[in-house]
Amino acid sequence: MLDGSSVRYANFDYAASAPALRAVADGLLDALPQYASVHRGAGALSQITTHRYEQARETVRRFVRARTDDHVVFTRNTTDSINLLAHCLAERGGDIVVLDIEHHANLLPWQRLSGTRVVTACGTVEDTLAALDAELASKPAALLAITAASNVTGEVLPISRLASIAHRHGARILVDGAQLVAHQPISVVSHGIDYLVFSGHKLYAPFGAGVLVGRGDWLDEASPYLAGGGASAEVGADGAPHWHSGPARHEAGSPNVLGAVSIADACTALAGIGFEHIGHHEHALRERLDAGLAALDGVRPLRIFADTDNRVGIAGFAVDGFSARTVACYLADHHGIGVRDGRFCAHPLLARLGYPDGAVRASFGLGTDADDVDRLLNALSELVSRRDTGRVEESLG
Ligand code: PMP
């Protein structure tokens, strides 16, 4: 059992939530004493806050290189953004095609709709693209909804090619960028993305705010996601509303201004650090982690595709002889290392990969260094060496 508070916590759970960057935390502290309700008041604080909130949309638009006429809607998180688009599709009709590797956030909202078809990903990216192509060719769909990077394995999908496939068959594409946007540059325009969603808390900003960026027509045609003030431009004496078009249509109620501003601050900070630097940093850590894991006896990495090396900083793995829970508790209790264990809200994928009871996920980001990786590897090595003693569980608190 870990007893000294002197052990530095090694956080390997960036894929769940990435701790706020210093610039984001400072921006939040700056904004806290002087924020007010947006779009409502004539007072100075209301004006300043409204300006900050609207500026945040523009910062996000630039960060993801969206079209000038795309809507940038602030939501609660990725899940909320996808549910918002699903709400629009429910009214609009049309089939949805998804892969079985998706996080539940990009699976369950669509499965509520009658026309959703789930395609099983193949063992290679190439075969998976071909399977999606065939599926869309066999029957038209309104939308291909797909993750940019797997939250289980970190494998990155070829977004531009997926967008071309969708468009060739008259469908639009929704990209779940939750696991990509903090790690690799994304361009709505050059990747050909119709809708992009992500969460602030995986982008080094706090919980509670997310984004849906994309084409305005479907969003403006749908009834508001939530009914209420802010979404309504005018309500007649008979109570009949005339709804706004634009982002406000789907942002009823007082919005999470601080969350939106923090997302914008995170975008600015990441752009300042630069994706080249972020890429080098994460690549070096990933190589070190992958090589170290491969050298450990009975540690099996999780992979969906055999033909891609493009991964963000996520390593899913299992350790022979130990449940994922035991591994995670051992690392936490004995070494102050925080990994994630379980099925990562991707139950169908974990079952298909042969881990119906779950696996371990170590994920990292800008605050991780080589020493953290070595600590994780040494701790796993120690655990593996105790495989045959049968005394690991009883040492856990
Ligand atoms: N999609 C992916 C790929 C994710 O990793 C996650 C979070 N684990 C989500 C969607 C859902 O994000 P949130 O909980 O912020 O809505």
Boltz pocket constraint, residues with backbone or C-beta under 6 A from the ligand:
constraints:
  - pocket:
      binder: B
      contacts: [[A, 15], [A, 16], [A, 76], [A, 77], [A, 78], [A, 79], [A, 80], [A, 103], [A, 105], [A, 106], [A, 147], [A, 149], [A, 150], [A, 151], [A, 176], [A, 178], [A, 179], [A, 199], [A, 344], [A, 345]]
      max_distance: 6.0
